[in-house]
Structure formats: structure tokens, C-alpha cells
Amino acid sequence: MGNTPPAMDPFGLPSDTGGKDLGVFMPIANGGWILSKNAPRLDGSYDYNRKVAKLADEIGLDFIMSMAKYRGYGGETEHWRYTLDATACMSALAEATSRVKVWTTVHTILQNPAVTAKMIATLDQISHGRAGLNVVTGAYKGEFAQMGAWPEGVDHDARYDLATEWIQGIKALWTQDSVTMKGKYFTLDDCMSDPKPSTRPFLVCAGTSKRGMEFTSQEMDAIFLSGGDAKELYQASRDAKEVAARHGRGMRTYSMMTILFGETDEAAEREAAYYREGLDEGALRGMMKAYGFLDAEIGKENAFVQKSRSTFQTPHVLGTPKTVIERLSDLLEESQIDGLMLIFPDYIKSLPIFGAEVLPALRERFPSVVTEPAHA
């Protein structure tokens, strides 16, 4: 294998030729990614998301992605109680945009692979080849137990065994006239799915455990890594790429980042402090309960919970556009990840600023020769 890593499959993204993929995590749930009564009020509506998608398309971002959520965290803000269906929303947004990639999310334990194959092939046709799928193996028991969909006896590693059957069935349905597959979790019997996607949809997952990384490296095109520290991300990115290389595959590595702009760095810090003052304790506890990070028996919170008291659910960068450019550039340079999925407290206000003042600088700093999508 030498020192040259396996090439990544091309998808018409900057990362195909050394650039950085930059996209938006769509606010399809009320409250966005800030657990605060003082944050801008995001209603999670389709009208708001349509405006966000069109802005992302217009300023030249590479992708938009939605999560799939079925139960919120509660609290005074009723955080994430009101959510859109991911794939229905992204299908509509594909029609509302012309260039940006549109990636939806599906939980493997909720949708049959044949149904999902058809859904994503339809998204591919609507978007003219811009479709992508974020695969979630399911980890929030309460969210699925409420609808009788939690598979008892299927532990963490087994959920990845299930997901492997699931995605392999989907890939087969996208390429073969008929699929017969008898697995432990799914059975396809002379199963047909047409039309086929015009090009294989982009696949991404956030499986960062040992088993999750094995699954992602074998079946996906990219992985979402947690953490905002450059050194941690560098190590995680290197590990993911090494695992993928052992399977003869290239792997993109991404992380998430919330950006809060201010006219000065101090103004942005004051805004963040205002969010912290309005922390929705009830929503925080609901989130921690869903993640299994709250130790109710001893009444203590772990480091993740304590960090979440900033109200930001992801790593964040605060400051003027110039400061944001410097910090994102340093992070991308030092971590060597392939891209970022961005979050904003107020997308409509912030995306034009990002497009006019930050994005051009990042494109110049991390150039790519991609000019047309691979499928064109």
C-alpha cells in the first residue's frame, strides 16, 4: 500500500481533489442546536428550511443535510418537539435548489432496506444526482420504544451487524435487477427496485466506536467525528482513514461546528454568555437522558454534560468573520479533516455573512480543482 492512501470515490465535492467540503446541518427541528431560552427562535418549519437551503445553494456551499428525529428533549422550550420528516423535507429542498448536495437521514431500525432504496432513488431523481444518505444505526431507546420499534436484545455491536445487512441490501437493489438475500435481520426474495439512482448516492455515518468505525470504513464514503479540538480530530481522522485503508478504501472525515458571528469578538462572547444565562435545564436533562449520559443514581453529571451547559450542542467558534476564518483555517489545517457541517444560531442572518466574508477565504486557503459534479 505504501504511503499513498486509497483514492476516495469522486462525488463532485471539493474533497475529491484536496479541498474541504462545507455544508449546513439543516434546522428541521425547533430550537436548532442551542439549548437556551435566550437563543434566536428557530421554529423548524419548512418555510424557514427552504430559505436556508436556497441561501446555502446561492452562496456556494457543498451540501445540506437533515437529521431524523422522533422525540424531543422537553424543557421550557420544548426543544426538538416539532420536527419535519427528513426525507420528505430534503426531497422538497432538492426541487428548491440546483447545485448543493442534498443528504437525508434514515434510521436502520425503522425503515426496511427495500423501502429506503426506493426513497433515496427518488431523491436522486428529484435532485438530478445530488442525493446522499446519512445512516443512523439507532441509539436512543426511548425515541423508538414510544412507537414499538426498539429491537430488544439487539445491542450496540449487533445494531451495526443489522446496519451492514441493511446497507448491503440497499446497494444491491440500486445496482441489480433482482436481489435475493436471507440475513439474520432482513430477507429480500427476488426483490426488485426501479428506477436505479443515476449515480450511487453519497453515504455517511457517525459511527465512531470501534465497531462503528469498522462499519463506516467498509460501507460509507464519509464519517462524522465528534470533538472540536484539532489534535483530537487529527487522531480520530487518521484512525478512520487507516481503518478504511485496510479495507482498500478512501474515507472522508468531517466534524460539526457552530458559528456565532459578532461585530467584535467581545460582542460574540457576550451573545454566547446570554445564551448560557438562558440555559434550558429541562431540555438539557432530556438530552442527557436520551444519550444515556446522566447518572441519575448518584446525581452526578459527566464531563460531556458539564460541557453542554454552554448551551451549544457542538463545538463552536465565536467572533468576527476574520476571527472565524482564522480559527476554522487553523482547525482544518491542523486536524486534516476533509470538511465541516455548519450550524448557526440564526441561519438566515448568518449564512450571507459566511458566504460573503468567510467562504471565499476558506476556498482560497484550501483550493480544489473540482468545477463540475462527477455525474454531469
C-alpha positions in Angstrom: 0.0 0.0 0.0 2.9 2.3 0.6 2.4 5.8 1.8 -0.4 6.7 -0.6 -3.9 6.2 0.8 -6.6 4.7 -1.4 -8.4 7.2 -3.5 -11.9 8.3 -2.4 -14.8 7.7 -4.8 -15.5 11.0 -6.6 -18.8 12.8 -5.9 -18.2 16.2 -7.4 -17.1 17.5 -4.0 -14.0 19.7 -3.2 -12.5 16.8 -1.2 -12.3 14.8 -4.4 -9.1 16.8 -5.2 -7.9 18.1 -1.9 -10.4 20.8 -1.0 -12.7 21.0 2.0 -16.4 20.1 1.9 -18.5 22.7 3.7 -22.2 22.2 4.3 -25.1 23.0 6.6 -26.9 20.9 9.2 -30.5 21.9 8.4 -32.7 23.2 11.3 -35.6 20.8 10.8 -36.4 20.8 14.5 -37.5 23.7 16.7 -34.7 25.2 18.8 -31.8 24.2 16.5 -28.7 23.2 18.3 -28.7 25.6 21.2 -30.4 24.6 24.5 -31.3 28.1 25.5 -34.4 30.2 26.2 -32.3 33.2 25.0 -31.2 31.9 21.6 -32.9 33.0 18.4 -36.2 31.2 18.0 -35.9 28.6 15.2 -39.3 27.1 14.6 -38.1 24.1 12.5 -40.7 24.9 9.8 -40.4 24.0 6.1 -40.6 27.7 5.1 -37.6 28.5 7.2 -35.6 25.5 5.9 -36.4 26.4 2.3 -34.9 29.8 2.9 -31.8 28.2 4.5 -31.4 25.7 1.6 -31.7 28.4 -1.0 -29.1 30.5 0.8 -26.7 27.6 1.0 -27.2 26.9 -2.7 -26.7 30.6 -3.6 -23.5 31.2 -1.6 -21.8 28.0 -2.9 -21.9 25.6 0.0 -21.4 21.9 -0.9 -24.2 20.1 0.9 -27.2 20.4 3.1 -28.1 17.6 5.5 -31.1 16.9 7.7 -31.3 14.7 10.8 -34.2 12.4 11.5 -35.8 12.9 14.9 -38.9 11.5 16.5 -38.9 12.7 20.1 -37.7 15.9 21.6 -36.0 16.8 24.8 -38.7 18.8 26.6 -37.9 21.7 28.9 -39.5 25.1 28.8 -38.5 25.5 25.1 -40.0 22.0 24.2 -36.7 21.5 22.4 -37.0 19.4 19.2 -40.7 18.6 19.8 -41.6 19.9 16.4 -39.7 18.2 13.6 -40.1 17.6 9.9 -39.7 14.3 8.2 -36.1 14.3 6.9 -36.6 12.7 3.5 -39.8 14.4 2.6 -38.2 17.7 3.5 -35.0 17.1 1.6 -36.9 16.0 -1.5 -38.7 19.3 -1.5 -35.5 21.2 -0.9 -33.9 19.3 -3.8 -36.6 20.9 -6.0 -35.9 24.3 -4.5 -32.1 24.1 -5.1 -30.0 23.5 -8.2 -26.4 22.8 -7.2 -25.9 21.9 -3.5 -25.9 18.2 -2.5 -29.0 17.1 -0.5 -28.4 14.4 2.1 -31.2 12.9 4.2 -31.1 10.7 7.3 -32.7 7.3 7.8 -32.6 5.1 10.9 -31.7 1.5 10.0 -34.1 0.0 12.6 -37.1 2.0 11.4 -37.0 1.5 7.6 -36.9 -1.7 5.5 -33.9 -1.6 3.1 -36.2 -2.0 0.0 -38.3 1.0 1.1 -35.2 3.0 1.8 -33.6 2.1 -1.6 -36.7 3.4 -3.3 -36.8 6.6 -1.2 -33.2 7.5 -2.0 -33.5 6.6 -5.7 -36.5 9.0 -5.8 -34.4 11.7 -4.1 -31.7 11.1 -6.6 -34.1 11.7 -9.5 -35.6 14.8 -8.0 -32.1 16.2 -7.3 -30.6 15.1 -10.6 -27.8 13.1 -8.9 -27.3 15.2 -5.8 -28.7 12.7 -3.3 -27.0 11.4 -0.2 -27.9 9.3 2.8 -26.8 9.7 6.4 -27.1 6.2 8.1 -28.0 6.1 11.8 -28.0 2.7 13.5 -30.2 3.8 16.3 -29.1 4.6 19.9 -32.0 6.3 21.7 -34.2 3.7 23.2 -36.9 6.0 24.4 -37.3 7.6 20.9 -38.0 4.2 19.3 -39.7 2.4 22.2 -42.5 5.0 22.1 -43.5 3.6 18.7 -42.8 0.0 19.5 -39.8 -0.1 17.2 -36.9 -0.7 19.6 -35.4 -4.1 18.8 -34.9 -5.8 22.3 -31.8 -7.9 22.5 -30.0 -6.1 19.7 -27.0 -4.5 21.5 -24.6 -1.8 20.2 -22.5 -4.1 18.1 -25.4 -6.1 16.8 -27.0 -2.9 15.6 -24.0 -2.5 13.3 -24.5 -6.1 12.1 -28.1 -5.2 11.3 -26.9 -2.0 9.6 -24.4 -3.9 7.4 -27.1 -6.2 6.1 -29.3 -3.1 5.6 -26.9 -1.1 3.6 -25.6 -4.0 1.6 -29.2 -4.8 0.6 -29.8 -1.2 -0.5 -26.6 -1.1 -2.6 -27.6 -4.4 -4.3 -31.1 -3.0 -5.0 -29.5 0.1 -6.5 -27.4 -1.9 -9.0 -29.0 -5.3 -9.6 -32.2 -6.3 -11.5 -33.3 -8.6 -8.7 -31.9 -9.3 -5.2 -32.3 -12.3 -3.0 -30.8 -12.0 0.4 -31.5 -14.1 3.5 -29.8 -12.5 6.5 -30.4 -12.5 10.3 -32.3 -9.3 10.2 -33.6 -8.8 6.7 -34.8 -11.0 3.9 -35.1 -10.0 0.3 -36.7 -12.6 -2.0 -36.4 -11.8 -5.8 -36.8 -8.2 -4.7 -36.9 -5.5 -7.4 -36.3 -1.8 -7.1 -36.5 0.5 -10.1 -35.6 3.1 -11.2 -32.0 2.9 -10.2 -30.1 6.0 -9.0 -28.3 7.9 -11.7 -25.1 7.6 -9.7 -24.5 5.9 -6.3 -25.8 8.3 -3.6 -23.2 9.6 -1.1 -23.2 7.6 2.1 -22.2 9.0 5.5 -22.3 7.8 9.1 -21.3 9.0 12.6 -20.2 5.6 13.9 -17.0 6.4 15.9 -16.9 3.4 18.2 -14.5 0.6 17.2 -17.4 -1.4 15.7 -19.0 1.7 14.2 -15.7 2.8 12.6 -15.3 -0.7 11.0 -18.9 -0.5 9.6 -18.3 3.1 8.3 -14.9 2.3 6.8 -16.3 -0.6 4.9 -19.6 0.8 3.7 -19.6 4.6 3.8 -18.0 7.5 2.0 -17.5 9.7 5.0 -17.6 9.7 8.8 -18.7 12.4 11.2 -16.2 12.7 14.1 -17.0 14.2 17.4 -14.9 16.9 19.2 -13.7 20.3 18.3 -10.1 20.1 19.4 -7.7 19.9 16.4 -5.4 17.3 18.0 -8.3 15.0 18.9 -9.8 15.4 15.5 -6.4 14.7 13.8 -6.0 11.5 15.7 -9.6 10.4 15.1 -9.4 11.3 11.4 -6.1 9.4 11.0 -7.6 6.3 12.7 -10.7 6.4 10.5 -8.6 6.7 7.3 -6.3 3.9 8.4 -9.2 1.6 9.1 -10.7 2.4 5.7 -7.3 1.9 4.0 -7.1 -1.6 5.5 -10.3 -2.3 3.5 -8.8 -0.8 0.4 -11.0 2.3 0.6 -10.6 6.0 0.9 -12.6 7.8 3.6 -13.7 11.4 4.1 -13.7 12.7 7.7 -16.0 15.5 8.8 -16.9 17.3 12.0 -19.6 19.7 13.1 -19.1 23.3 14.1 -21.5 26.0 15.4 -20.6 29.6 14.3 -21.7 32.6 16.2 -20.8 35.9 14.5 -20.4 39.2 16.2 -19.3 42.7 15.2 -16.4 42.2 17.6 -15.1 39.1 19.3 -16.3 40.5 22.6 -19.8 41.0 21.2 -19.9 37.4 20.1 -18.7 36.3 23.6 -21.4 38.4 25.2 -24.0 36.8 23.0 -22.8 33.3 24.0 -22.9 34.3 27.6 -26.5 35.5 27.1 -27.4 32.0 25.8 -25.8 30.4 28.8 -27.8 32.6 31.1 -30.9 31.2 29.4 -29.9 27.5 29.6 -33.0 25.3 29.4 -32.2 22.9 32.2 -35.1 20.7 31.4 -34.1 20.3 27.8 -30.5 19.6 28.9 -31.7 16.8 31.2 -33.9 15.4 28.4 -31.0 15.4 26.0 -28.7 13.7 28.5 -31.3 11.1 29.4 -31.7 10.3 25.7 -27.9 9.9 25.3 -27.5 7.9 28.5 -25.1 10.5 29.8 -27.0 11.4 33.0 -26.2 9.3 36.1 -29.5 9.6 38.0 -28.5 7.1 40.6 -25.6 9.1 42.1 -26.8 12.5 40.9 -23.6 13.5 39.1 -23.0 14.7 35.6 -20.1 13.6 33.5 -17.8 15.9 31.5 -19.9 15.9 28.4 -23.0 17.1 30.4 -20.9 19.8 32.1 -19.6 21.0 28.7 -23.1 21.1 27.3 -24.0 23.7 29.9 -22.6 26.2 27.4 -26.0 25.5 25.6 -24.1 24.6 22.4 -24.6 21.0 21.4 -21.5 21.0 19.2 -18.0 22.7 19.3 -18.3 26.3 18.4 -16.4 29.3 17.1 -17.3 32.8 18.2 -16.2 36.2 16.8 -15.9 38.4 13.8 -15.7 36.9 10.3 -11.9 37.5 10.4 -11.7 35.5 13.7 -13.9 32.8 12.3 -11.7 32.5 9.2 -8.5 32.2 11.3 -10.0 29.6 13.7 -11.6 27.4 11.0 -8.5 27.6 8.9 -6.3 26.5 11.8 -8.8 23.7 12.7 -8.9 22.3 9.2 -5.1 22.6 8.7 -4.2 21.0 12.0 -6.8 18.3 12.1 -6.5 17.4 8.4 -10.2 16.6 8.3 -12.0 16.8 4.9 -14.9 19.1 5.8 -17.3 20.7 8.3 -21.0 20.6 8.7 -22.0 24.1 9.9 -24.7 25.2 12.4 -25.8 28.8 13.1 -27.9 30.3 15.9 -29.7 32.3 13.2 -29.2 30.8 9.7 -30.9 33.5 7.7 -28.8 36.2 9.3 -25.5 34.3 9.3 -25.3 32.5 6.0 -25.0 35.6 3.9 -22.1 36.8 6.2 -20.5 33.4 5.9 -20.9 33.4 2.1 -19.6 36.9 1.6 -16.7 37.0 4.1 -15.7 33.6 5.2 -16.3 31.1 2.5 -14.1 32.8 -0.2 -11.2 32.8 2.2 -11.6 29.1 3.0 -11.8 28.2 -0.6 -8.6 30.1 -1.3 -6.9 28.6 1.6 -8.0 25.0 0.7 -8.3 25.0 -3.1 -9.9 22.3 -5.2 -9.9 21.8 -8.9 -13.5 20.4 -9.0 -15.6 22.5 -11.3 -18.5 20.1 -12.3 -20.2 17.3 -10.4 -18.9 13.9 -11.2 -22.3 12.7 -12.6 -22.6 15.7 -15.0 
